[in-house]
Amino acid sequence: MTTPDEAAGRVAVITGAPSGIGEATARALAVAGFRPALLARRGDRIQALADELGNGAIAIQADVTDYDSLTAAAGRVKAELGGADVLINNAGIMLLGPFTSASHADHRRMIEANLLGAMNVTEVLLDQLRDGGGDLVNLSSVAAARPGPATPSTQPPNGASTAGQNRCARNCSPTSGSSSSSPAPSRSN
């Protein structure tokens, strides 16, 4: 666990930051002393959150499936905050409904965002993370490991995304100057 002294001034990049787990993560990291760089497609929502968080937080409108927007985002993180120390890959798409032959385009979009998007963001920020001995955290849906009746269409894409993110995290190991983690779902009572 990072102490407030260790967190002070460190830069945390959070994808999918305008709501849900991304927003909660950004808030917790800001309170801990991190300077958040909030990435999301919805620029207005992350700007409002950055303004509320203060502490040097910046909002960067970027889509994890658009490599050019991510390259520009990485440039802003480096120029405005000095580089990324922590990357939280949180952005993703959740499909609800049955797995059908008509779902092909939706599944492709989910793989693009949940797997390839995380890989894209990691790739554009990897040198910054390695330079500072940074941390990489990949988040993915519990539906990959514990599917429910409302999520059958998410099971195959989420399973692939989780496996791919885990492999990506392992390839960014401490021996390369950074640490990585892909938290697994756990049971709570």
N, C-alpha and C positions, 0 to 999 in steps of 0.2 A: 504494500500500500504506500502510496506517495504521501509524504508529510506536507503540510502547508509550506514549509521552507523549501522543500524540493520542487513543489509545484509553482512557486512564485515566478512569474514571468515566462514559464514554459508555454509553448504554443500547441494547442490541440485543434486539429482539423476534424470536424464532424460532418459527415454527409447525411443527407436526409434530416436536417436539423430543425425544420420549422414546426414539427409536431411529434407527438408520441415519445418513443424512446430517445430519438435524436434530440428533441427539445429538452427532455429531462436530463440527458447526459450533458448537454451544453450548460444547463443551469448548474448542475452539480460541479462540473469542472471549473466554471467561473467562480463559484463560491470557494472552491479549493485554492484559487489563485492562478489558474491557467488563463491565458489569453486565447479565447476561442475564435477560430475561423470557421464560420458557418457556411456550408455549401448546400445549395438546393436549387431546384428549378423555379421555385416560387420566391422571387427576389423581394417582393413586398413583405412577405411574412418573416423572412430571415433578417431583413433590415430592421423591422420592428423589434425582433428578439435581440439583435445586436445592440440596438439603442438602449433597450431595457437592461441588458447585462452589463454594459459599460466595460470597465477593465480592459480596454483596448480591443474589444471584440469587433470583428469585421464580418460583413455579409458579402458573400460572393455568389452571384447567380451562375450556376453551372449545372449541367446535366451529366450524370455519370456515364451515359451512353454517347456523349459527344466529346471525343478526344481533344479537339481544338479548344473547347471551353474549359476542359480540365487543365490543359497545358497553360492557358492564360490564368486560371485560378492558382496553379502552383507558382507561377511567376509573381502574382500578387502576394501570396503568403510569404514568399522569400523577400520581396521588396518592402512590404509594409510591416511584417512582423519578424523578419530575420530568418524564417525557415520553420518547418514543422518538426516538433518534438514527439508528437503523438498523432496517430491517425486512427479515427474511429470510423470504419466502414459500416454504416448503418442504413444507407439508402436502399430501398427495395420496393417491390410490387407484390401485393398479396391478391391472389385470385380466389374467389369464392365460387363454388358451384361444382357440377359434375365434370369428370374428365370425359370429353367427347371428341369426336373427329372434327367438330367445328371449332375447337379451341386452339388450333395450331398457331395462329397469329398471336394469341394471348400468351401461350407458353413460350414462344420465341421472344416476345417482349419481356417476359419475366426473366428468362435466362440472360438477355442483354443487360437488364438492370441489376439483377441480384448477383450474378456471377461475373460477367464480363465488366460490369460497371465497377465492382470492387477491385477487380484486377487493373482496370484502367487508372483508377485513383491511386492505387498503390504504386503502379509503375511511374506515374508522373511525380509522385512525392518521395519515391524510394531513396534517391540520392540525398534529399534533405534529411530523411529519417536516419540514414546511415551516417551522415556527417555528424549528427548530434547524438548518436547512440539511441535513437528514438524507439518508440513502442508502436506496434501495429495491433489493432483489435478489430477482428471481423465478426460482425453480428449476422446471424441468419435466423430464419424462422424455426420455431419448435415443431412446426408441421412436418419438417423433414424427418424427425425422429419419432414424433408422436402424432400421427395424422388423426384428424377428427372427421366426423361425418359431413361437416360443412366444407371441408377443404380437400376433397379428393383430387381436384385439378391442380393443387399446389404441390402434391407429394413428389412426383417425378422431378419437376424443375427445382424445388427446394432441396431435394436430396442431392442433385447434381451441383447446385450452387454451394451447399455446405461442404461437399467433398472437394470441390475446386478451391474454395476459400481456404480450407484447411491445408491443402497442398501449397497454395500461394504463401500462406503464413509460415509454413515450415521452410520454404525456400528463402525467407527473409529472417533467418535464424540469428541468434546472438553472435555467431561466428562472423556474420557479415556486418556487425556493428549495430544491430538493432535487435529488439526482442519482439516476439509476436505471440498472439493468442487468438484462438477461436473458441470462445466459451461454448460448452456443450449444454444442451437442455438438462435441467435437473428437476427432480420431483420435490415438491414441498407440500406439507400437510397443514 
